[in-house]
Amino acid sequence: MSENLEKNETTETMQGLPSVDSQNLEAGRLSFAQSHSFKVQWRKMMSLAFQSLGVVYGDLGTSPLYVFSNTFPNGIGNSDDILGVLSLIIYSIVLLPFIKYTFIVLRANEKGEGGTFALYSMICRNAKVSLIPDDLQAEDIELSPPSNQLRRTSMIKKKLENSMTAKFLLFIVSIMGTSMVIGDGILTPSVSDAVVGVSVVILIILFSVQQFGTDKVGTSFAPIICLWFTLITGIGLYNLITHGSGVLCAFNPIYVVHYFKRNGKQGWISLGGVVLCLTGTEAMFADLGHFNVQAIQISFSGIVLPALLTAYSGQAAYLTKHPYDVIDAFYKSVPRPLYWPTFLIAVFSAIIASQAMISGVFSIISQSLSLGCFPGVKVIHTSAKYEGQVYIPVINYMLMVACIVVTEKL
């Protein structure tokens, strides 16, 4: 009898405990693992986005220093022209770096690599157009079932493959695009130094730190560029509040139409100054291999775009009240207590602006090496995590010498 009671008590006690399903336990472990993995990936993504500020956007971010002065070299003839130029700047930035590069061009990458040769490599993998004997030649693949889009693709592919002229032009365009980026990599540091009056010693230091890799260089430069974007955003907001926010009507593109109607040929000539607001945009794609698509998208959309639009709008607001200050619009629009801090940060930012093209040159030379289009040189992978972060000593010192020579000529 007592044994039965003990058994019943034991049974009741076990029944009172919650049952544990092994499948639920495994599901919980899996959910925790996925959550932890997501947090780690998100942390890495934000770290890359932060580093990209110090590498990719220095050139683009310092363009507010000179855009208005170069667009109005002879002064502002009509106050309405300020709104027209601001509207041109706004839509240039929104349409090209934001819409075209951030959401379209960055997706046309070759296994995470960007740049001219990455595009050429991708075309060669999908069509037999390469003039270089390598392993990138496309295979014969039947596209079925056919659709209008596939028919057009197949037709273009056949025309490219059957035309030696098309193959040659495609290769020449790729070489020219690469040469232009390398030329920009030489001119940008030289011109930046000439503008801010820094010595050749700064150039030597800049190229000397490249050996530490994009990870360390980007992390070191990013706080300065981040501070620069914060500063120009604050100055822009100050000018909008102080001098009036009426210039925000320039977000209406009708002001572009009125600007060209009013100025005619001279309006089209002034575009030479307006397009300077896009200086360094190509680095978003050329430096892609050092980061990734999501990191570039986050940094540009979340920090760079709002900062640039606010900075240009603030300068325009200031110029509506002080049109004769257009030659030195940026520094004139800075509040007096912030003038010297802004000047010093601008100097450092202008130096860092060179980093975008230096990193881009390393990436493009690395790509051309893989295609056999460049003499063999030593390539050092500076990161165990990100394959695209490379450093090429010979190219680095060749760029340094070229920059110093150009700087002395200037």
Disulfide bonds with the S-S distance in Angstrom:
none
